[in-house]
Amino acid sequence: MSSLPLLSLIILVPWAGALLLAFLGKASAAAAHGLALLFSFSTLALGLVALAGFDPAVTGPQFSESHTWIRALNVRYHLGLDGMSLLLVLLTGLVSPAALLAAWKNDRDPALFGALFLLLQGAALGVFLALDFFPWFLFWELSLVPAYFLIRLWGGPGGTAAAYQFVVYTIGGSAFMLLGFAALFGTAGTMDFGELAALAAKGEIARLLPGIAGTAVFVGVLLGLAVKVPLFPFHSWLPATYAEAPAGATMFLTGIMSKMGVYGFLRILWPIFPDHLHAAAPCLIWLALGGVVFGAWAAMRQTDIKRMMAYSSVNHLAYCLLALFAVSYATGRDGLTGEAAGAALAGTLLQMFNHGLSAAALFFALGVIEERAGGKRGIANFGGVRTAAPVFAGLCGVALFSSLGLPGLNGFVGEFLIFRGAWGLHPVATSVATLGLLGTALFLLTFWQRVFHGPARGAGIGFADVTGRERLVLALLAALMLLFGVLPGLLTKLFNPLVTAWAGHLTLP
């Protein structure tokens, strides 16, 4: 739709910055940080260019780029942008600079840190834009390399073990997914997502892969995506990884990389394997509920504040999967309505974006707390921070109450739509999920009360208020949380026609 290779630029400009930083390895810390930040901002700038030319009424991919890559395997370099991927590109453009600002004081090889981060940023963008499995999988796997080194080289005392666990889990899941798509290509002859979805809609995928063969392929793809989100019980790598990673890397992991898994469910598993997902939905719903309830209540048992927020991410992302599985479960059943399905799907997309903002802000704030406390992260190490640092407490409070789902902030809208839709699709599961809401309120308010209120003690004594850099990041993220909480239509208008098309397809007789 455009002569300008806009989508390729969105991916390649951060990589160009990574290459430049690799050649300027001896640059000063200020120069390295400044260059990394400049190239990271390119995603937001180019995302806004895409937004200006984007037509929400068109539900198919826009700004498409398609070139033959490996003719013998029918592999194409195929990129495209719809409302869902545009939402995630904009989210990446917002979270990535904030994450680099969280690492601004890092003076240990800042050029390498910036290069690895930009490589990670470009790979994640490739996942959101690729429409052929071959390049999509390359981007998917490439993201592991810089993430591994960011966690291992700049992480905490357990960073090496956490990095190994992260990579082993994710590569293990990806191996099953690769085998599944290899079998799918061997029978369908294509790896293009659009072509495969069209074949699935005609019943060709079920005919080509009948019985146990189709189930095995579905399970392989499911495992690869489930580890990435992560879906309970494949979440055990996440708490240690988030706790040990440096603040900037954790912000990207929770704000962007976790969305790659949910995106994969919506882009790949749901349209290509609708019958298998429908058959597995009764079981998958309860696994999603495990994440909703277990994630919240496990967070209550943590004494490490970063591990507490890591389990919070398990909880919040499980809401997205609960909505998706509830829609799949109700497909073809009596009582499925386009209104309920549309609300659940719209809530899923909003939750992906809103959680990315609030979780990134919370982990930025936790990085500030950890830095002020000399590396201490125990909830018992703090008290009375609000009195010593009122500005920091106020900005952190906005992120915390957004994560809690306070009306008026962005976190409320997505969760409300998810529960509104899921109630009409699977009321029993939705009722159980309210236990997760209760647990979330308990552990977040406990964190707020113990760290920020009460008499000053431990690291809370003499806690310095935010610097100009910290104030800028937290204030901008807080302003976005308020903006999208009051005016969620700024986001929903990007994908409402797409969601309507999805829901309408589901309710066809």
Secondary structure, DSSP 8 states (H G I E B T S, - for coil): --SS-HHHHHHHHHHHHHHHHHHTTTS-HHHHHHHHHHHHHHHHHHHHHHHHT--TT--S-EEEEEEEEEGGGTEEEEEEE-HHHHHHHHHHHHHHHHHHHHTTT--SSHHHHHHHHHHHHHHHHHHHHB-BHHHHHHHHHHTHHHHHHHHHHHS-TTHHHHHHHHHHHHHHHHHHHHHHHHHHHHHHS--BHHHHHHHHHTTHHHHHS-HHHHHHHHHHHHHHHHHHTT-TTS-TTHHHHHHHS-HHHHHHIIIIIHHHHHHHIIIIIHHHSHHHHHHHHHHHHHHHHHHHHHHHHHHHT-SBHHHHHHHHHHHHHHHHHHHHHHHHHHTTSTT--HHHHHHHHHHHHHHHHHHHHHHHHHHHHHHHHHHHTTT--BGGG---HHHH-HHHHHHHHHHHHHHHT-TTSHHHHHHHHHHHHHHHH-HHHHHHHHHHHHHHHHHHHHHHHHHHSSS--GGGTT-----HHHHHHHHHHHHHHHHHHH-THHHHHHHHHHHHHHHHHHT--
